Amino acid sequence: MTIRLRVLDDGAWISVNDSREVRVSELWRLDAPDFCGCELVDLLVENFQTVGVDEGAIEARVYGQCIACGTTGETGWISVGRVRGGEFAEIDRSAVRRPRSEPNR
């Protein structure tokens, strides 16, 4: 099955099969010790840098800011959802996400 993924509006949205599914201005909790010194990063998502698929998971590299300490930067690959039965299923927004440095592609 082919999945169309795009970053739209200068990094403001991730489009899955021509439908805007994931947007910036959300707060994600990350287990990302390489991003900043906080135990868990409270990342304000400011921009999607790129998007891809890894073993069925839709992933993105994200630019954002930790609201606790102010650190800004780009993350590793973070899962944002999956396509199941042709429909996009977003990762639970309250989940703690763990970025990967390199995709398994």
Phi and psi restraints in degrees (range 20) as a CNS / XPLOR table:
assign (resid 1 and name C) (resid 2 and name N)
       (resid 2 and name CA) (resid 2 and name C) 1.0 -89.6 20.0 2
assign (resid 2 and name N) (resid 2 and name CA)
       (resid 2 and name C) (resid 3 and name N) 1.0 134.5 20.0 2
assign (resid 2 and name C) (resid 3 and name N)
       (resid 3 and name CA) (resid 3 and name C) 1.0 -118.3 20.0 2
assign (resid 3 and name N) (resid 3 and name CA)
       (resid 3 and name C) (resid 4 and name N) 1.0 126.6 20.0 2
assign (resid 3 and name C) (resid 4 and name N)
       (resid 4 and name CA) (resid 4 and name C) 1.0 -92.0 20.0 2
assign (resid 4 and name N) (resid 4 and name CA)
       (resid 4 and name C) (resid 5 and name N) 1.0 117.4 20.0 2
assign (resid 4 and name C) (resid 5 and name N)
       (resid 5 and name CA) (resid 5 and name C) 1.0 -118.2 20.0 2
assign (resid 5 and name N) (resid 5 and name CA)
       (resid 5 and name C) (resid 6 and name N) 1.0 135.6 20.0 2
assign (resid 5 and name C) (resid 6 and name N)
       (resid 6 and name CA) (resid 6 and name C) 1.0 -149.2 20.0 2
assign (resid 6 and name N) (resid 6 and name CA)
       (resid 6 and name C) (resid 7 and name N) 1.0 153.1 20.0 2
assign (resid 6 and name C) (resid 7 and name N)
       (resid 7 and name CA) (resid 7 and name C) 1.0 -99.8 20.0 2
assign (resid 7 and name N) (resid 7 and name CA)
       (resid 7 and name C) (resid 8 and name N) 1.0 125.6 20.0 2
assign (resid 7 and name C) (resid 8 and name N)
       (resid 8 and name CA) (resid 8 and name C) 1.0 -113.5 20.0 2
assign (resid 8 and name N) (resid 8 and name CA)
       (resid 8 and name C) (resid 9 and name N) 1.0 162.8 20.0 2
assign (resid 8 and name C) (resid 9 and name N)
       (resid 9 and name CA) (resid 9 and name C) 1.0 51.7 20.0 2
assign (resid 9 and name N) (resid 9 and name CA)
       (resid 9 and name C) (resid 10 and name N) 1.0 54.0 20.0 2
assign (resid 9 and name C) (resid 10 and name N)
       (resid 10 and name CA) (resid 10 and name C) 1.0 54.9 20.0 2
assign (resid 10 and name N) (resid 10 and name CA)
       (resid 10 and name C) (resid 11 and name N) 1.0 38.7 20.0 2
assign (resid 10 and name C) (resid 11 and name N)
       (resid 11 and name CA) (resid 11 and name C) 1.0 92.3 20.0 2
assign (resid 11 and name N) (resid 11 and name CA)
       (resid 11 and name C) (resid 12 and name N) 1.0 10.1 20.0 2
assign (resid 11 and name C) (resid 12 and name N)
       (resid 12 and name CA) (resid 12 and name C) 1.0 -84.7 20.0 2
assign (resid 12 and name N) (resid 12 and name CA)
       (resid 12 and name C) (resid 13 and name N) 1.0 -21.3 20.0 2
assign (resid 12 and name C) (resid 13 and name N)
       (resid 13 and name CA) (resid 13 and name C) 1.0 -140.2 20.0 2
assign (resid 13 and name N) (resid 13 and name CA)
       (resid 13 and name C) (resid 14 and name N) 1.0 152.6 20.0 2
assign (resid 13 and name C) (resid 14 and name N)
       (resid 14 and name CA) (resid 14 and name C) 1.0 -107.7 20.0 2
assign (resid 14 and name N) (resid 14 and name CA)
       (resid 14 and name C) (resid 15 and name N) 1.0 125.5 20.0 2
assign (resid 14 and name C) (resid 15 and name N)
       (resid 15 and name CA) (resid 15 and name C) 1.0 -101.7 20.0 2
assign (resid 15 and name N) (resid 15 and name CA)
       (resid 15 and name C) (resid 16 and name N) 1.0 129.7 20.0 2
assign (resid 15 and name C) (resid 16 and name N)
       (resid 16 and name CA) (resid 16 and name C) 1.0 -118.0 20.0 2
assign (resid 16 and name N) (resid 16 and name CA)
       (resid 16 and name C) (resid 17 and name N) 1.0 118.8 20.0 2
assign (resid 16 and name C) (resid 17 and name N)
       (resid 17 and name CA) (resid 17 and name C) 1.0 50.7 20.0 2
assign (resid 17 and name N) (resid 17 and name CA)
       (resid 17 and name C) (resid 18 and name N) 1.0 47.2 20.0 2
assign (resid 17 and name C) (resid 18 and name N)
       (resid 18 and name CA) (resid 18 and name C) 1.0 65.2 20.0 2
assign (resid 18 and name N) (resid 18 and name CA)
       (resid 18 and name C) (resid 19 and name N) 1.0 24.3 20.0 2
assign (resid 18 and name C) (resid 19 and name N)
       (resid 19 and name CA) (resid 19 and name C) 1.0 -126.5 20.0 2
assign (resid 19 and name N) (resid 19 and name CA)
       (resid 19 and name C) (resid 20 and name N) 1.0 127.9 20.0 2
assign (resid 19 and name C) (resid 20 and name N)
       (resid 20 and name CA) (resid 20 and name C) 1.0 -68.8 20.0 2
assign (resid 20 and name N) (resid 20 and name CA)
       (resid 20 and name C) (resid 21 and name N) 1.0 118.1 20.0 2
assign (resid 20 and name C) (resid 21 and name N)
       (resid 21 and name CA) (resid 21 and name C) 1.0 -117.1 20.0 2
assign (resid 21 and name N) (resid 21 and name CA)
       (resid 21 and name C) (resid 22 and name N) 1.0 -39.4 20.0 2
assign (resid 21 and name C) (resid 22 and name N)
       (resid 22 and name CA) (resid 22 and name C) 1.0 -126.6 20.0 2
assign (resid 22 and name N) (resid 22 and name CA)
       (resid 22 and name C) (resid 23 and name N) 1.0 133.1 20.0 2
assign (resid 22 and name C) (resid 23 and name N)
       (resid 23 and name CA) (resid 23 and name C) 1.0 -123.5 20.0 2
assign (resid 23 and name N) (resid 23 and name CA)
       (resid 23 and name C) (resid 24 and name N) 1.0 162.6 20.0 2
assign (resid 23 and name C) (resid 24 and name N)
       (resid 24 and name CA) (resid 24 and name C) 1.0 -76.0 20.0 2
assign (resid 24 and name N) (resid 24 and name CA)
       (resid 24 and name C) (resid 25 and name N) 1.0 -178.2 20.0 2
assign (resid 24 and name C) (resid 25 and name N)
       (resid 25 and name CA) (resid 25 and name C) 1.0 72.0 20.0 2
assign (resid 25 and name N) (resid 25 and name CA)
       (resid 25 and name C) (resid 26 and name N) 1.0 17.2 20.0 2
assign (resid 25 and name C) (resid 26 and name N)
       (resid 26 and name CA) (resid 26 and name C) 1.0 -100.8 20.0 2
assign (resid 26 and name N) (resid 26 and name CA)
       (resid 26 and name C) (resid 27 and name N) 1.0 160.7 20.0 2
assign (resid 26 and name C) (resid 27 and name N)
       (resid 27 and name CA) (resid 27 and name C) 1.0 -107.4 20.0 2
assign (resid 27 and name N) (resid 27 and name CA)
       (resid 27 and name C) (resid 28 and name N) 1.0 119.8 20.0 2
assign (resid 27 and name C) (resid 28 and name N)
       (resid 28 and name CA) (resid 28 and name C) 1.0 -113.8 20.0 2
assign (resid 28 and name N) (resid 28 and name CA)
       (resid 28 and name C) (resid 29 and name N) 1.0 141.8 20.0 2
assign (resid 28 and name C) (resid 29 and name N)
       (resid 29 and name CA) (resid 29 and name C) 1.0 -94.8 20.0 2
assign (resid 29 and name N) (resid 29 and name CA)
       (resid 29 and name C) (resid 30 and name N) 1.0 128.3 20.0 2
assign (resid 29 and name C) (resid 30 and name N)
       (resid 30 and name CA) (resid 30 and name C) 1.0 -123.3 20.0 2
assign (resid 30 and name N) (resid 30 and name CA)
       (resid 30 and name C) (resid 31 and name N) 1.0 142.3 20.0 2
assign (resid 30 and name C) (resid 31 and name N)
       (resid 31 and name CA) (resid 31 and name C) 1.0 -96.2 20.0 2
assign (resid 31 and name N) (resid 31 and name CA)
       (resid 31 and name C) (resid 32 and name N) 1.0 88.6 20.0 2
assign (resid 31 and name C) (resid 32 and name N)
       (resid 32 and name CA) (resid 32 and name C) 1.0 -140.5 20.0 2
assign (resid 32 and name N) (resid 32 and name CA)
       (resid 32 and name C) (resid 33 and name N) 1.0 74.2 20.0 2
assign (resid 32 and name C) (resid 33 and name N)
       (resid 33 and name CA) (resid 33 and name C) 1.0 -61.0 20.0 2
assign (resid 33 and name N) (resid 33 and name CA)
       (resid 33 and name C) (resid 34 and name N) 1.0 -20.3 20.0 2
assign (resid 33 and name C) (resid 34 and name N)
       (resid 34 and name CA) (resid 34 and name C) 1.0 -79.2 20.0 2
assign (resid 34 and name N) (resid 34 and name CA)
       (resid 34 and name C) (resid 35 and name N) 1.0 -14.0 20.0 2
assign (resid 34 and name C) (resid 35 and name N)
       (resid 35 and name CA) (resid 35 and name C) 1.0 -81.3 20.0 2
assign (resid 35 and name N) (resid 35 and name CA)
       (resid 35 and name C) (resid 36 and name N) 1.0 -49.4 20.0 2
assign (resid 35 and name C) (resid 36 and name N)
       (resid 36 and name CA) (resid 36 and name C) 1.0 -156.4 20.0 2
assign (resid 36 and name N) (resid 36 and name CA)
       (resid 36 and name C) (resid 37 and name N) 1.0 -178.2 20.0 2
assign (resid 36 and name C) (resid 37 and name N)
       (resid 37 and name CA) (resid 37 and name C) 1.0 -85.4 20.0 2
assign (resid 37 and name N) (resid 37 and name CA)
       (resid 37 and name C) (resid 38 and name N) 1.0 0.4 20.0 2
assign (resid 37 and name C) (resid 38 and name N)
       (resid 38 and name CA) (resid 38 and name C) 1.0 -72.5 20.0 2
assign (resid 38 and name N) (resid 38 and name CA)
       (resid 38 and name C) (resid 39 and name N) 1.0 145.5 20.0 2
assign (resid 38 and name C) (resid 39 and name N)
       (resid 39 and name CA) (resid 39 and name C) 1.0 -58.8 20.0 2
assign (resid 39 and name N) (resid 39 and name CA)
       (resid 39 and name C) (resid 40 and name N) 1.0 -49.3 20.0 2
assign (resid 39 and name C) (resid 40 and name N)
       (resid 40 and name CA) (resid 40 and name C) 1.0 -125.6 20.0 2
assign (resid 40 and name N) (resid 40 and name CA)
       (resid 40 and name C) (resid 41 and name N) 1.0 132.1 20.0 2
assign (resid 40 and name C) (resid 41 and name N)
       (resid 41 and name CA) (resid 41 and name C) 1.0 -84.6 20.0 2
assign (resid 41 and name N) (resid 41 and name CA)
       (resid 41 and name C) (resid 42 and name N) 1.0 128.2 20.0 2
assign (resid 41 and name C) (resid 42 and name N)
       (resid 42 and name CA) (resid 42 and name C) 1.0 -97.2 20.0 2
assign (resid 42 and name N) (resid 42 and name CA)
       (resid 42 and name C) (resid 43 and name N) 1.0 91.0 20.0 2
assign (resid 42 and name C) (resid 43 and name N)
       (resid 43 and name CA) (resid 43 and name C) 1.0 -91.2 20.0 2
assign (resid 43 and name N) (resid 43 and name CA)
       (resid 43 and name C) (resid 44 and name N) 1.0 120.2 20.0 2
assign (resid 43 and name C) (resid 44 and name N)
       (resid 44 and name CA) (resid 44 and name C) 1.0 -84.0 20.0 2
assign (resid 44 and name N) (resid 44 and name CA)
       (resid 44 and name C) (resid 45 and name N) 1.0 113.6 20.0 2
assign (resid 44 and name C) (resid 45 and name N)
       (resid 45 and name CA) (resid 45 and name C) 1.0 -73.5 20.0 2
assign (resid 45 and name N) (resid 45 and name CA)
       (resid 45 and name C) (resid 46 and name N) 1.0 118.8 20.0 2
assign (resid 45 and name C) (resid 46 and name N)
       (resid 46 and name CA) (resid 46 and name C) 1.0 -107.9 20.0 2
assign (resid 46 and name N) (resid 46 and name CA)
       (resid 46 and name C) (resid 47 and name N) 1.0 -26.9 20.0 2
assign (resid 46 and name C) (resid 47 and name N)
       (resid 47 and name CA) (resid 47 and name C) 1.0 -164.6 20.0 2
assign (resid 47 and name N) (resid 47 and name CA)
       (resid 47 and name C) (resid 48 and name N) 1.0 137.8 20.0 2
assign (resid 47 and name C) (resid 48 and name N)
       (resid 48 and name CA) (resid 48 and name C) 1.0 -91.1 20.0 2
assign (resid 48 and name N) (resid 48 and name CA)
       (resid 48 and name C) (resid 49 and name N) 1.0 123.2 20.0 2
assign (resid 48 and name C) (resid 49 and name N)
       (resid 49 and name CA) (resid 49 and name C) 1.0 -83.7 20.0 2
assign (resid 49 and name N) (resid 49 and name CA)
       (resid 49 and name C) (resid 50 and name N) 1.0 -45.0 20.0 2
assign (resid 49 and name C) (resid 50 and name N)
       (resid 50 and name CA) (resid 50 and name C) 1.0 -159.6 20.0 2
assign (resid 50 and name N) (resid 50 and name CA)
       (resid 50 and name C) (resid 51 and name N) 1.0 163.2 20.0 2
assign (resid 50 and name C) (resid 51 and name N)
       (resid 51 and name CA) (resid 51 and name C) 1.0 -138.4 20.0 2
assign (resid 51 and name N) (resid 51 and name CA)
       (resid 51 and name C) (resid 52 and name N) 1.0 150.0 20.0 2
assign (resid 51 and name C) (resid 52 and name N)
       (resid 52 and name CA) (resid 52 and name C) 1.0 -159.9 20.0 2
assign (resid 52 and name N) (resid 52 and name CA)
       (resid 52 and name C) (resid 53 and name N) 1.0 -179.4 20.0 2
assign (resid 52 and name C) (resid 53 and name N)
       (resid 53 and name CA) (resid 53 and name C) 1.0 -121.7 20.0 2
assign (resid 53 and name N) (resid 53 and name CA)
       (resid 53 and name C) (resid 54 and name N) 1.0 135.5 20.0 2
assign (resid 53 and name C) (resid 54 and name N)
       (resid 54 and name CA) (resid 54 and name C) 1.0 -135.4 20.0 2
assign (resid 54 and name N) (resid 54 and name CA)
       (resid 54 and name C) (resid 55 and name N) 1.0 112.2 20.0 2
assign (resid 54 and name C) (resid 55 and name N)
       (resid 55 and name CA) (resid 55 and name C) 1.0 48.5 20.0 2
assign (resid 55 and name N) (resid 55 and name CA)
       (resid 55 and name C) (resid 56 and name N) 1.0 43.3 20.0 2
assign (resid 55 and name C) (resid 56 and name N)
       (resid 56 and name CA) (resid 56 and name C) 1.0 89.7 20.0 2
assign (resid 56 and name N) (resid 56 and name CA)
       (resid 56 and name C) (resid 57 and name N) 1.0 -14.7 20.0 2
assign (resid 56 and name C) (resid 57 and name N)
       (resid 57 and name CA) (resid 57 and name C) 1.0 -90.2 20.0 2
assign (resid 57 and name N) (resid 57 and name CA)
       (resid 57 and name C) (resid 58 and name N) 1.0 137.1 20.0 2
assign (resid 57 and name C) (resid 58 and name N)
       (resid 58 and name CA) (resid 58 and name C) 1.0 -89.9 20.0 2
assign (resid 58 and name N) (resid 58 and name CA)
       (resid 58 and name C) (resid 59 and name N) 1.0 125.5 20.0 2
assign (resid 58 and name C) (resid 59 and name N)
       (resid 59 and name CA) (resid 59 and name C) 1.0 -125.2 20.0 2
assign (resid 59 and name N) (resid 59 and name CA)
       (resid 59 and name C) (resid 60 and name N) 1.0 157.3 20.0 2
assign (resid 59 and name C) (resid 60 and name N)
       (resid 60 and name CA) (resid 60 and name C) 1.0 -141.5 20.0 2
assign (resid 60 and name N) (resid 60 and name CA)
       (resid 60 and name C) (resid 61 and name N) 1.0 152.3 20.0 2
assign (resid 60 and name C) (resid 61 and name N)
       (resid 61 and name CA) (resid 61 and name C) 1.0 -98.6 20.0 2
assign (resid 61 and name N) (resid 61 and name CA)
       (resid 61 and name C) (resid 62 and name N) 1.0 131.2 20.0 2
assign (resid 61 and name C) (resid 62 and name N)
       (resid 62 and name CA) (resid 62 and name C) 1.0 -123.1 20.0 2
assign (resid 62 and name N) (resid 62 and name CA)
       (resid 62 and name C) (resid 63 and name N) 1.0 139.8 20.0 2
assign (resid 62 and name C) (resid 63 and name N)
       (resid 63 and name CA) (resid 63 and name C) 1.0 -101.3 20.0 2
assign (resid 63 and name N) (resid 63 and name CA)
       (resid 63 and name C) (resid 64 and name N) 1.0 133.5 20.0 2
assign (resid 63 and name C) (resid 64 and name N)
       (resid 64 and name CA) (resid 64 and name C) 1.0 -164.4 20.0 2
assign (resid 64 and name N) (resid 64 and name CA)
       (resid 64 and name C) (resid 65 and name N) 1.0 -172.2 20.0 2
assign (resid 64 and name C) (resid 65 and name N)
       (resid 65 and name CA) (resid 65 and name C) 1.0 -133.7 20.0 2
assign (resid 65 and name N) (resid 65 and name CA)
       (resid 65 and name C) (resid 66 and name N) 1.0 134.1 20.0 2
assign (resid 65 and name C) (resid 66 and name N)
       (resid 66 and name CA) (resid 66 and name C) 1.0 -74.6 20.0 2
assign (resid 66 and name N) (resid 66 and name CA)
       (resid 66 and name C) (resid 67 and name N) 1.0 121.1 20.0 2
assign (resid 66 and name C) (resid 67 and name N)
       (resid 67 and name CA) (resid 67 and name C) 1.0 -75.8 20.0 2
assign (resid 67 and name N) (resid 67 and name CA)
       (resid 67 and name C) (resid 68 and name N) 1.0 -14.5 20.0 2
assign (resid 67 and name C) (resid 68 and name N)
       (resid 68 and name CA) (resid 68 and name C) 1.0 -80.7 20.0 2
assign (resid 68 and name N) (resid 68 and name CA)
       (resid 68 and name C) (resid 69 and name N) 1.0 -44.0 20.0 2
assign (resid 68 and name C) (resid 69 and name N)
       (resid 69 and name CA) (resid 69 and name C) 1.0 -116.2 20.0 2
assign (resid 69 and name N) (resid 69 and name CA)
       (resid 69 and name C) (resid 70 and name N) 1.0 -12.0 20.0 2
assign (resid 69 and name C) (resid 70 and name N)
       (resid 70 and name CA) (resid 70 and name C) 1.0 90.5 20.0 2
assign (resid 70 and name N) (resid 70 and name CA)
       (resid 70 and name C) (resid 71 and name N) 1.0 -2.5 20.0 2
assign (resid 70 and name C) (resid 71 and name N)
       (resid 71 and name CA) (resid 71 and name C) 1.0 -62.0 20.0 2
assign (resid 71 and name N) (resid 71 and name CA)
       (resid 71 and name C) (resid 72 and name N) 1.0 137.0 20.0 2
assign (resid 71 and name C) (resid 72 and name N)
       (resid 72 and name CA) (resid 72 and name C) 1.0 -119.4 20.0 2
assign (resid 72 and name N) (resid 72 and name CA)
       (resid 72 and name C) (resid 73 and name N) 1.0 154.7 20.0 2
assign (resid 72 and name C) (resid 73 and name N)
       (resid 73 and name CA) (resid 73 and name C) 1.0 162.9 20.0 2
assign (resid 73 and name N) (resid 73 and name CA)
       (resid 73 and name C) (resid 74 and name N) 1.0 -174.1 20.0 2
assign (resid 73 and name C) (resid 74 and name N)
       (resid 74 and name CA) (resid 74 and name C) 1.0 -102.9 20.0 2
assign (resid 74 and name N) (resid 74 and name CA)
       (resid 74 and name C) (resid 75 and name N) 1.0 139.3 20.0 2
assign (resid 74 and name C) (resid 75 and name N)
       (resid 75 and name CA) (resid 75 and name C) 1.0 -87.3 20.0 2
assign (resid 75 and name N) (resid 75 and name CA)
       (resid 75 and name C) (resid 76 and name N) 1.0 171.8 20.0 2
assign (resid 75 and name C) (resid 76 and name N)
       (resid 76 and name CA) (resid 76 and name C) 1.0 -74.7 20.0 2
assign (resid 76 and name N) (resid 76 and name CA)
       (resid 76 and name C) (resid 77 and name N) 1.0 -167.0 20.0 2
assign (resid 76 and name C) (resid 77 and name N)
       (resid 77 and name CA) (resid 77 and name C) 1.0 -72.6 20.0 2
assign (resid 77 and name N) (resid 77 and name CA)
       (resid 77 and name C) (resid 78 and name N) 1.0 126.5 20.0 2
assign (resid 77 and name C) (resid 78 and name N)
       (resid 78 and name CA) (resid 78 and name C) 1.0 -120.1 20.0 2
assign (resid 78 and name N) (resid 78 and name CA)
       (resid 78 and name C) (resid 79 and name N) 1.0 131.3 20.0 2
assign (resid 78 and name C) (resid 79 and name N)
       (resid 79 and name CA) (resid 79 and name C) 1.0 -69.9 20.0 2
assign (resid 79 and name N) (resid 79 and name CA)
       (resid 79 and name C) (resid 80 and name N) 1.0 131.6 20.0 2
assign (resid 79 and name C) (resid 80 and name N)
       (resid 80 and name CA) (resid 80 and name C) 1.0 -115.4 20.0 2
assign (resid 80 and name N) (resid 80 and name CA)
       (resid 80 and name C) (resid 81 and name N) 1.0 -12.2 20.0 2
assign (resid 80 and name C) (resid 81 and name N)
       (resid 81 and name CA) (resid 81 and name C) 1.0 168.7 20.0 2
assign (resid 81 and name N) (resid 81 and name CA)
       (resid 81 and name C) (resid 82 and name N) 1.0 -172.8 20.0 2
assign (resid 81 and name C) (resid 82 and name N)
       (resid 82 and name CA) (resid 82 and name C) 1.0 -141.2 20.0 2
assign (resid 82 and name N) (resid 82 and name CA)
       (resid 82 and name C) (resid 83 and name N) 1.0 159.9 20.0 2
assign (resid 82 and name C) (resid 83 and name N)
       (resid 83 and name CA) (resid 83 and name C) 1.0 -106.0 20.0 2
assign (resid 83 and name N) (resid 83 and name CA)
       (resid 83 and name C) (resid 84 and name N) 1.0 120.5 20.0 2
assign (resid 83 and name C) (resid 84 and name N)
       (resid 84 and name CA) (resid 84 and name C) 1.0 -125.7 20.0 2
assign (resid 84 and name N) (resid 84 and name CA)
       (resid 84 and name C) (resid 85 and name N) 1.0 124.2 20.0 2
assign (resid 84 and name C) (resid 85 and name N)
       (resid 85 and name CA) (resid 85 and name C) 1.0 58.5 20.0 2
assign (resid 85 and name N) (resid 85 and name CA)
       (resid 85 and name C) (resid 86 and name N) 1.0 31.6 20.0 2
assign (resid 85 and name C) (resid 86 and name N)
       (resid 86 and name CA) (resid 86 and name C) 1.0 82.4 20.0 2
assign (resid 86 and name N) (resid 86 and name CA)
       (resid 86 and name C) (resid 87 and name N) 1.0 -2.0 20.0 2
assign (resid 86 and name C) (resid 87 and name N)
       (resid 87 and name CA) (resid 87 and name C) 1.0 -112.4 20.0 2
assign (resid 87 and name N) (resid 87 and name CA)
       (resid 87 and name C) (resid 88 and name N) 1.0 143.5 20.0 2
assign (resid 87 and name C) (resid 88 and name N)
       (resid 88 and name CA) (resid 88 and name C) 1.0 -77.9 20.0 2
assign (resid 88 and name N) (resid 88 and name CA)
       (resid 88 and name C) (resid 89 and name N) 1.0 132.2 20.0 2
assign (resid 88 and name C) (resid 89 and name N)
       (resid 89 and name CA) (resid 89 and name C) 1.0 -121.2 20.0 2
assign (resid 89 and name N) (resid 89 and name CA)
       (resid 89 and name C) (resid 90 and name N) 1.0 113.3 20.0 2
assign (resid 89 and name C) (resid 90 and name N)
       (resid 90 and name CA) (resid 90 and name C) 1.0 -75.4 20.0 2
assign (resid 90 and name N) (resid 90 and name CA)
       (resid 90 and name C) (resid 91 and name N) 1.0 148.6 20.0 2
assign (resid 90 and name C) (resid 91 and name N)
       (resid 91 and name CA) (resid 91 and name C) 1.0 -64.0 20.0 2
assign (resid 91 and name N) (resid 91 and name CA)
       (resid 91 and name C) (resid 92 and name N) 1.0 142.0 20.0 2
assign (resid 91 and name C) (resid 92 and name N)
       (resid 92 and name CA) (resid 92 and name C) 1.0 -52.7 20.0 2
assign (resid 92 and name N) (resid 92 and name CA)
       (resid 92 and name C) (resid 93 and name N) 1.0 124.5 20.0 2
assign (resid 92 and name C) (resid 93 and name N)
       (resid 93 and name CA) (resid 93 and name C) 1.0 -62.6 20.0 2
assign (resid 93 and name N) (resid 93 and name CA)
       (resid 93 and name C) (resid 94 and name N) 1.0 -22.3 20.0 2
assign (resid 93 and name C) (resid 94 and name N)
       (resid 94 and name CA) (resid 94 and name C) 1.0 -89.2 20.0 2
assign (resid 94 and name N) (resid 94 and name CA)
       (resid 94 and name C) (resid 95 and name N) 1.0 -3.6 20.0 2
assign (resid 94 and name C) (resid 95 and name N)
       (resid 95 and name CA) (resid 95 and name C) 1.0 -69.3 20.0 2
assign (resid 95 and name N) (resid 95 and name CA)
       (resid 95 and name C) (resid 96 and name N) 1.0 147.8 20.0 2
assign (resid 95 and name C) (resid 96 and name N)
       (resid 96 and name CA) (resid 96 and name C) 1.0 -86.5 20.0 2
assign (resid 96 and name N) (resid 96 and name CA)
       (resid 96 and name C) (resid 97 and name N) 1.0 123.4 20.0 2
assign (resid 96 and name C) (resid 97 and name N)
       (resid 97 and name CA) (resid 97 and name C) 1.0 -101.6 20.0 2
assign (resid 97 and name N) (resid 97 and name CA)
       (resid 97 and name C) (resid 98 and name N) 1.0 148.2 20.0 2
assign (resid 97 and name C) (resid 98 and name N)
       (resid 98 and name CA) (resid 98 and name C) 1.0 -121.4 20.0 2
assign (resid 98 and name N) (resid 98 and name CA)
       (resid 98 and name C) (resid 99 and name N) 1.0 111.8 20.0 2
assign (resid 98 and name C) (resid 99 and name N)
       (resid 99 and name CA) (resid 99 and name C) 1.0 -68.6 20.0 2
assign (resid 99 and name N) (resid 99 and name CA)
       (resid 99 and name C) (resid 100 and name N) 1.0 150.8 20.0 2
assign (resid 99 and name C) (resid 100 and name N)
       (resid 100 and name CA) (resid 100 and name C) 1.0 -110.5 20.0 2
assign (resid 100 and name N) (resid 100 and name CA)
       (resid 100 and name C) (resid 101 and name N) 1.0 144.1 20.0 2
assign (resid 100 and name C) (resid 101 and name N)
       (resid 101 and name CA) (resid 101 and name C) 1.0 -66.0 20.0 2
assign (resid 101 and name N) (resid 101 and name CA)
       (resid 101 and name C) (resid 102 and name N) 1.0 -45.3 20.0 2
assign (resid 101 and name C) (resid 102 and name N)
       (resid 102 and name CA) (resid 102 and name C) 1.0 -130.9 20.0 2
assign (resid 102 and name N) (resid 102 and name CA)
       (resid 102 and name C) (resid 103 and name N) 1.0 141.6 20.0 2
assign (resid 102 and name C) (resid 103 and name N)
       (resid 103 and name CA) (resid 103 and name C) 1.0 -71.0 20.0 2
assign (resid 103 and name N) (resid 103 and name CA)
       (resid 103 and name C) (resid 104 and name N) 1.0 159.6 20.0 2
assign (resid 103 and name C) (resid 104 and name N)
       (resid 104 and name CA) (resid 104 and name C) 1.0 -83.3 20.0 2
assign (resid 104 and name N) (resid 104 and name CA)
       (resid 104 and name C) (resid 105 and name N) 1.0 14.5 20.0 2
